[in-house]
Amino acid sequence: MSAKPVRTLTPEALRNLLATRSEVAVLDVREEGVSARRRLFYSSVAPVGRLGYVVRRLVPRLDAPIVLVDDHGEYTSRAAALLGEFGYTDVSILEGGVEGWARAGYEVFSGTNVPGKAFGEIIEARLHTPNIDAVTLKARQDAGDDLIVLDSRPFGEYHTMNIPGGIECAGAELVYRALAAAPSPDTLIVVNCAGRTRSILGAQSLINAGIPNPVAALTGGSMAWLLSGYTLEHGQTRTAPRPSGDTLAAARELAATVAKRANVRIIDAEGLAALERETATRTLYRFDVRHPLEYEAGHPANWRSAPGGQLVQATDEYVGTLHATVVLRDDDGVRARMTASWLVQLGYLDVYVLDDAASSELAAHSLEAGPEPRPLPAAQGRTRWVEPDDVAAGKVQVIDIDHSLGFRAGHIAGASFIAASALDDHLEQRVDKDPIVLTSEDGTLAGLVAARLAHRVPDIAALLGGTRRWRSLKLPVETGDTGNLTGDDDAWYSPYHAAPDQVAAQMNAYLAWELQLVEQVDRDGIAAIAPLDFDTKTSARSRERLTALDSGAQP
């Protein structure tokens, strides 16, 4: 029996569908590196080779409308067939792909996490978020001014590199921890990230909350710091302290005021139950916005981990269905409310916060430990697993299908890298007849793909425990790109990954790209971003401090 034809949707029809504010998931099924060159504004990246690995988290409701996007039909038919096998029932293909969208006269964007990054730029443009440049910050640090630098990235990014003296305080942790980190109201708080977005949103979070300190975003973040000729620290572990007592109470009060002014809806246990009863017809995401390690130590069943700052910047990586319902929780009364205040302004989600009593009761009755489980489709075949010693001793072809960045950093000695989406084509042209062993970081993706291919590649297997276990057993590894057969299309390479002689040019290009997003979004007219001015005294106080620094006056 031939497969049922998948219906197509014209660019005009998709544009109209987006305008209706009804649920729809726009999935770009190309590899991330390709998508980052030309993409639609409201799309989530779900490469066809990793589709089973990511789609249930992006689109949890099986009958939610899905529109698939690629360049010109190279992946969408295959992706549609897979989604049908996974149980999805409402799948369309964008006619003409990204090129058809452009020919229809609609805006084509580049980059990753475009809605979140455009959001940050629009916030700064509309609210005039106070900024301090790298040269001024360095001079004031050297002069011993009363200031601290709070790094708004997740700990892993901070640990890799940070502004000298900076303290890790990721995203939604800022209002939660800032009063403890800077107990004197005279201390200038400078918020930084790798580029611009999280610096802006982090500084504006503190301003929106009305903290007593002057606040500034570091213009251009760590990129601007490097471009100014300064060096970064590496391997640091400094983290802003957790609040307690009066400090926590003050942070809770600030967050409650922000949530109220942003019209964030706070729901109790019955309100959550009512939303859960609607999941047959409405998509529901439940996010725990605390630190991932807090989540792993204990979280309510069926709640996903989504650290608040990352959820705002990279919403498209967590929420694939536009105009879905999102419920947030924490255990402190601060982080969920601050995160919700931003998601409301994004303009394409129905946002709620679970109240403190209901959140505590939920945790008391359905607590789980461990990392977030990854929902996967039912196995399409049986995965044949092999042990590391079988690979080390046998004559096999090891293919890493995870990410080229990880492959470059360290891979099984002698392995090749093939982006998961290109694996099918590679196998059709296969010359080497040695048995194939697929590997990925923890083995999950490799096992999923091996099961899918088992019916037509009988000698394919997956490495149990993946590359991570291989490394832990101290088996031979190599670094570099030798063996990479598909290049860097699978991932977006940030300027920090560029060759040394290209770093400065790529950093300048990246910062220029972020700055032009406001004009591009305005020209496109599709985004529903609606910035809120909380009109706190912190904004004026911050500008006064920065003006004093510019004039050479002592703070």
Secondary structure in CASP SS format (residue, H / E / C, confidence):
PFRMAT SS
TARGET T0000
AUTHOR 0000-0000-0000
METHOD secondary structure of the structure
MODEL  1
M C 1.00
S C 1.00
A C 1.00
K C 1.00
P C 1.00
V C 1.00
R C 1.00
T E 1.00
L E 1.00
T C 1.00
P H 1.00
E H 1.00
A H 1.00
L H 1.00
R H 1.00
N H 1.00
L H 1.00
L H 1.00
A H 1.00
T C 1.00
R C 1.00
S C 1.00
E C 1.00
V E 1.00
A E 1.00
V E 1.00
L E 1.00
D E 1.00
V C 1.00
R C 1.00
E C 1.00
E H 1.00
G H 1.00
V H 1.00
S H 1.00
A C 1.00
R C 1.00
R C 1.00
R E 1.00
L C 1.00
F C 1.00
Y C 1.00
S C 1.00
S E 1.00
V E 1.00
A C 1.00
P C 1.00
V H 1.00
G H 1.00
R H 1.00
L H 1.00
G H 1.00
Y H 1.00
V H 1.00
V H 1.00
R H 1.00
R H 1.00
L H 1.00
V C 1.00
P C 1.00
R C 1.00
L C 1.00
D C 1.00
A C 1.00
P C 1.00
I E 1.00
V E 1.00
L E 1.00
V E 1.00
D C 1.00
D C 1.00
H C 1.00
G C 1.00
E C 1.00
Y C 1.00
T H 1.00
S H 1.00
R H 1.00
A H 1.00
A H 1.00
A H 1.00
L H 1.00
L H 1.00
G H 1.00
E H 1.00
F H 1.00
G C 1.00
Y C 1.00
T C 1.00
D C 1.00
V E 1.00
S E 1.00
I E 1.00
L E 1.00
E C 1.00
G C 1.00
G H 1.00
V H 1.00
E H 1.00
G H 1.00
W H 1.00
A H 1.00
R H 1.00
A C 1.00
G C 1.00
Y C 1.00
E C 1.00
V C 1.00
F E 1.00
S C 1.00
G C 1.00
T C 1.00
N C 1.00
V H 1.00
P H 1.00
G H 1.00
K H 1.00
A H 1.00
F H 1.00
G H 1.00
E H 1.00
I H 1.00
I H 1.00
E H 1.00
A H 1.00
R H 1.00
L H 1.00
H C 1.00
T C 1.00
P C 1.00
N E 1.00
I E 1.00
D C 1.00
A H 1.00
V H 1.00
T H 1.00
L H 1.00
K H 1.00
A H 1.00
R H 1.00
Q H 1.00
D H 1.00
A C 1.00
G C 1.00
D C 1.00
D C 1.00
L E 1.00
I E 1.00
V E 1.00
L E 1.00
D E 1.00
S C 1.00
R C 1.00
P C 1.00
F H 1.00
G H 1.00
E H 1.00
Y H 1.00
H H 1.00
T H 1.00
M C 1.00
N E 1.00
I C 1.00
P C 1.00
G C 1.00
G C 1.00
I E 1.00
E E 1.00
C C 1.00
A C 1.00
G C 1.00
A C 1.00
E H 1.00
L H 1.00
V H 1.00
Y H 1.00
R H 1.00
A H 1.00
L H 1.00
A H 1.00
A H 1.00
A C 1.00
P C 1.00
S C 1.00
P C 1.00
D C 1.00
T C 1.00
L E 1.00
I E 1.00
V E 1.00
V E 1.00
N E 1.00
C C 1.00
A C 1.00
G C 1.00
R C 1.00
T H 1.00
R H 1.00
S H 1.00
I H 1.00
L H 1.00
G H 1.00
A H 1.00
Q H 1.00
S H 1.00
L H 1.00
I H 1.00
N H 1.00
A H 1.00
G C 1.00
I C 1.00
P C 1.00
N C 1.00
P C 1.00
V E 1.00
A E 1.00
A E 1.00
L E 1.00
T C 1.00
G C 1.00
G H 1.00
S H 1.00
M H 1.00
A H 1.00
W H 1.00
L H 1.00
L H 1.00
S C 1.00
G C 1.00
Y C 1.00
T C 1.00
L C 1.00
E E 1.00
H C 1.00
G C 1.00
Q C 1.00
T C 1.00
R C 1.00
T E 1.00
A C 1.00
P C 1.00
R C 1.00
P C 1.00
S C 1.00
G H 1.00
D H 1.00
T H 1.00
L H 1.00
A H 1.00
A H 1.00
A H 1.00
R H 1.00
E H 1.00
L H 1.00
A H 1.00
A H 1.00
T H 1.00
V H 1.00
A H 1.00
K H 1.00
R H 1.00
A C 1.00
N C 1.00
V C 1.00
R E 1.00
I E 1.00
I E 1.00
D C 1.00
A H 1.00
E H 1.00
G H 1.00
L H 1.00
A H 1.00
A H 1.00
L H 1.00
E H 1.00
R C 1.00
E C 1.00
T C 1.00
A C 1.00
T C 1.00
R C 1.00
T C 1.00
L E 1.00
Y E 1.00
R E 1.00
F E 1.00
D E 1.00
V C 1.00
R C 1.00
H C 1.00
P H 1.00
L H 1.00
E H 1.00
Y H 1.00
E H 1.00
A H 1.00
G C 1.00
H E 1.00
P E 1.00
A C 1.00
N C 1.00
W C 1.00
R E 1.00
S E 1.00
A C 1.00
P C 1.00
G H 1.00
G H 1.00
Q H 1.00
L H 1.00
V H 1.00
Q H 1.00
A C 1.00
T H 1.00
D H 1.00
E H 1.00
Y H 1.00
V C 1.00
G C 1.00
T E 1.00
L E 1.00
H C 1.00
A C 1.00
T E 1.00
V E 1.00
V E 1.00
L E 1.00
R E 1.00
D C 1.00
D C 1.00
D C 1.00
G C 1.00
V C 1.00
R H 1.00
A H 1.00
R H 1.00
M H 1.00
T H 1.00
A H 1.00
S H 1.00
W H 1.00
L H 1.00
V H 1.00
Q H 1.00
L H 1.00
G C 1.00
Y C 1.00
L C 1.00
D E 1.00
V E 1.00
Y E 1.00
V E 1.00
L E 1.00
D C 1.00
D H 1.00
A H 1.00
A H 1.00
S H 1.00
S H 1.00
E H 1.00
L H 1.00
A H 1.00
A H 1.00
H H 1.00
S C 1.00
L E 1.00
E E 1.00
A C 1.00
G C 1.00
P C 1.00
E C 1.00
P C 1.00
R C 1.00
P C 1.00
L C 1.00
P C 1.00
A C 1.00
A C 1.00
Q C 1.00
G C 1.00
R C 1.00
T C 1.00
R C 1.00
W E 1.00
V E 1.00
E C 1.00
P H 1.00
D H 1.00
D H 1.00
V H 1.00
A H 1.00
A H 1.00
G C 1.00
K C 1.00
V C 1.00
Q E 1.00
V E 1.00
I E 1.00
D E 1.00
I C 1.00
D C 1.00
H C 1.00
S H 1.00
L H 1.00
G H 1.00
F H 1.00
R H 1.00
A H 1.00
G C 1.00
H E 1.00
I E 1.00
A C 1.00
G C 1.00
A C 1.00
S E 1.00
F E 1.00
I C 1.00
A C 1.00
A H 1.00
S H 1.00
A H 1.00
L H 1.00
D H 1.00
D H 1.00
H H 1.00
L H 1.00
E H 1.00
Q C 1.00
R C 1.00
V C 1.00
D C 1.00
K C 1.00
D C 1.00
P C 1.00
I E 1.00
V E 1.00
L E 1.00
T E 1.00
S C 1.00
E C 1.00
D C 1.00
G C 1.00
T H 1.00
L H 1.00
A H 1.00
G H 1.00
L H 1.00
V H 1.00
A H 1.00
A H 1.00
R H 1.00
L H 1.00
A C 1.00
H C 1.00
R C 1.00
V C 1.00
P C 1.00
D C 1.00
I E 1.00
A E 1.00
A E 1.00
L E 1.00
L C 1.00
G C 1.00
G H 1.00
T H 1.00
R H 1.00
R H 1.00
W H 1.00
R H 1.00
S H 1.00
L C 1.00
K C 1.00
L C 1.00
P C 1.00
V E 1.00
E E 1.00
T C 1.00
G C 1.00
D C 1.00
T C 1.00
G C 1.00
N E 1.00
L C 1.00
T C 1.00
G C 1.00
D C 1.00
D C 1.00
D C 1.00
A C 1.00
W C 1.00
Y C 1.00
S C 1.00
P H 1.00
Y H 1.00
H H 1.00
A C 1.00
A C 1.00
P H 1.00
D H 1.00
Q H 1.00
V H 1.00
A H 1.00
A H 1.00
Q H 1.00
M H 1.00
N H 1.00
A H 1.00
Y H 1.00
L H 1.00
A H 1.00
W H 1.00
E H 1.00
L H 1.00
Q H 1.00
L H 1.00
V H 1.00
E H 1.00
Q H 1.00
V H 1.00
D H 1.00
R H 1.00
D H 1.00
G C 1.00
I C 1.00
A C 1.00
A C 1.00
I C 1.00
A C 1.00
P C 1.00
L C 1.00
D C 1.00
F C 1.00
D C 1.00
T C 1.00
K H 1.00
T H 1.00
S H 1.00
A H 1.00
R H 1.00
S H 1.00
R H 1.00
E H 1.00
R H 1.00
L H 1.00
T H 1.00
A H 1.00
L H 1.00
D H 1.00
S H 1.00
G C 1.00
A C 1.00
Q C 1.00
P C 1.00
END
